Amino acid sequence: MSRKDKLVNKLLNLNASLTYQELATLLRLLGYSEIKTGKTAGSRRAFFNDDTKHLIRLHQPHPGNELKRYQKIYIIDELKKEKVI
């Protein structure tokens, strides 16, 4: 099983913990790049896929590093909508 497959399975399992770094890695493997929005962006993050012109926005979790359940559901819905997973 590839690293991408393992991360997709971890994302789809709502009971498993997934860190922001793991999500960023998965999105990069799926063709997304993180948009740097400057000093004033705070914890807001955006990932953009140049091929599909799809944008995913979320807040980087803090003070912890694990994504919340609602964030995982949002990411799953967005990736399924784009037929990426």
Summary of the structure (lengths in Angstrom):
residues: 85
radius of gyration: 12.4
end to end distance: 15.2
largest distance: 39.2
contacts: 201
relative contact order: 0.18
helix: 42%
strand: 21%
